[in-house]
Amino acid sequence: MKPLVVKLGGSTAYHVEMKSWIGAIAQAAMPLVVVPGGGPFADQVRNAQARMRFSDRAAHFMAILAMEQMGFALAEMHPRLVPARSLADMGSALSAGKIPVWLPYELCRGAGDIPESWDMTSDSLGAWLAGRIGARSLLLIKQTDACADSVEHLAERGIVDALLPDMLGGGTDLYIAGPRSLQDAAPTLAAGRIPGTRIPQSRNLTKGAA
């Protein structure tokens, strides 16, 4: 079965919903890989760049390392979650019934198809990873709910990053889950289904079922 990639937004870091989402993810019946957002660690990179004036390229890699810091924090929140740096690590974790939490620096460091700028957030890195591992779907967990709008329109509104429409492969379905989806997320994932709203990848909107 193709895995589901779940990007858990760093904006949830200091909210009570974080533990609830982790608990729901841990009950997933399908193979699943977690992509951590950068959260407060990435915020510190932004603050430091404003004062130290280092390049966006340096900030890009520092923000990816911020995702790794968040990943270590997430992996401690449930025994089923384990850190994973490589595709081999992910495969081993999935084979053991675990849920790998991606530590992205190793895979991203030499990737020529990843723009080195703030436009490339964990949203688009989740899409990039989904393409690499042949994921059937990408679920973005946000602090806001989304209607069945196009991914392009969501990017224009700032709900997803600007590069996501280009980074998301045509073979990967996109879902967004916000606070309204949390209540039923655990039984939904335990049943092998995806919580949230399916997002069309073009402006020709076709509503999908979660």
N, C-alpha and C positions, 0 to 999 in steps of 0.2 A: 504494500500500500504506500502511495506517495505521502510524504509527511506534510503536515500543516506548519507553516512558519507563523509565529505569533510575536509581534513587536509590542512589548510592554512599555508604554511611554514613560519617560523619566519624570514627566509632570505628575505622575501618581506617587512619587517617592515619599512624600510627607503626608499622604492622605491615607485614611483608614481603609480605603478601597484597595490599596496595594495588597494587603494580606488576603483579602477576599478573592482578588483575582488570582493570586498565587495558589490559593486553595482550590479554586475552580480549575485552573490549568493542570494542577497535579492529579485531577480526576479524569483527565482526558483519556478516552478509549483509543484514539488514533495516535500514530506516531507524530511527535510534535517537537519543534525546535523553537526556543525562546531567543528573541533578539532584544537585548536591553537598550533602552534609551540612555542618554548621557546624564539626564537629570541635573542635580545640583553640582555634580562634578564638571559637566560641560559648561554650566553657568560660570564656574570659576575660571575656565579657559577664556570665555568671553571677557570677563572682568580683567584678567591678566593681559589679554591682547590690547585692550583699550589703554592700559597704562604702559605696557612695555613696547607696543608697536611692532610685534613680530608679525610675520607674513601669514596670509590666509592658508598657505600650504602647511606651515608649522602648526597653525591652529587646527587644521583639519586632522592631522595625525594625533594631536593632543586630545581632540574631541573623541576620536576613536578609542584612545586609551581611557578616556572618561567612561565610555561605554563598557570597557573591561572592568573598571572599578565598580560600576553599577551591577555588572554581571556577577562578580564575586559576592556582592551583597545579596542579590536575588537567590543565588545558589545555596545560600545558608538558610533560606526561609522555609525550605521543605526538603526532606530527605530524598525525594525522587528527582530533584533538580541537581545537575552536576555541571561544572564548567567544561567547556569544549573549545579548543583552539582550532582544530583542523577538521576536515571532512571525515578523516578516519576516526577522530575522537567522537564525532557526532554519530557515526555508524556504530561504533562500539557501545555508546551509551544507549542508543535506540534498541540495539540487539539485546541489551540487558534489561530492557523495560524501563529505562530511565528517561528523563527529559533533559537533553543538552541545553545549556545556556551558552550561547555563542560569545566567545571572547574574540572580537573581530580583527585585532591588529595584524596577526600573522597572515591571514588570507587577504587583507586589504592592502598591505604594505607595498606589494609589487604589482597590484592590479592596474593595468593601464586604462581600463574602462570605468574607473571611479573618479569623477571630478574632485579635485583637491580644493574644496571651498566649503563655506558654510551652507551653500545651497544643498549639499549632499548630507542630509540628516539620517538618523536611524530609520526613518520611513523608507527612504530609497535604498539604504543598505539592506533592509529587510527584503525589498524587492529583488535586489541584486543576489542575495543569498538564495532566495526562492528559485531564481533561475539556475543558479549553480547546482542545487541539489534536486532540481526537478519537482519542486513542491507543487501540489495541486492548488493550494490557496495561500494567501497572505492575509492574516488578521491583524489589524492595527487597533490596539486598545488605547483609547484616548480619554481625556477628561471632558469631552463634549460628544454628544450624539450627532449622528449624521443621517440625513434622509438619503433616499436612493438617487442621488445626484450623480453627475459624471465626475470622474476623477479629475478632469481638467478644471471643472468649476470649483471643486474642493480645494485644489491647489491655488486657484485665484483668491479664494477666501481665506487661505492660510491654515486650513484644517489639516492638510497634508503638505509636504514640502514641494517646492516648485519643480523638482526633477522627477518626482514620482511618475507622472504620466509617461515620461520617456523611459524610465528604468523598469517599469512594470511590463513583463513579457506578456504576449497575447495568450499564452497557455496557462497563466496564473490568475485565478479569480481573486478579487479584492473584497474584503469585508472590513467594516469599521464597527467597533463596539464601544459604547460609552456607558455612563452611569445607569441608564435605563436597562441595559442588557445584563447588568451584573447579577440581578436577582435570580435569573434563570440560567446563568452561565454554567454553573457546576453540573446540573442535570443535563444540560444541552451537550456539553463536552463529554460527559460520561456516556451519553448515548451515541457518540461518534459524529455529532453534528456541530456546526460552527455558529456561535452566537453573533448577534449584531445584524447589520444591514449589508447586503451585497451591493457593491458599487459598480455601475457600468463603466467601461473604459473609454467610452466616447460620448459625445453629446446626444447620440441617438439612444435615449434612455430606454432600457428594458429592465423592468423590476425583477430581481431575482429573489429566490427564497433562501433564507439562512438555514 
